[in-house]
């Protein structure tokens, strides 16, 4: 398995500063479900976003899959990318260190 990261950026900053419109809300819900499913299947290592709401805001998804083609398929299958409310850039990646989950 190879590791990858894709970096997401909103195409409309107002989605963050003013809030998502109805269309964006549905897509964002599908995006989280998509990533939660990949997390549950073991493909996604982690995902999240910066807590800013400006032009520097970005999200990341770190995941494992077989090859570049499969990685592109996952990234492009993300509802936010597929529906055009976010752009995404894919990079080969390697997790070099990972803390164990903190106890509850």
Secondary structure, DSSP 8 states (H G I E B T S, - for coil): -EEEEEEEEES-THHHHT---HHHHHHHHHHHHHHHHHHHHT-EEEEEE-S--STT--EEEEEEESSHHHHHHHHHHSHHHHTTSEEEEEEEE-----------
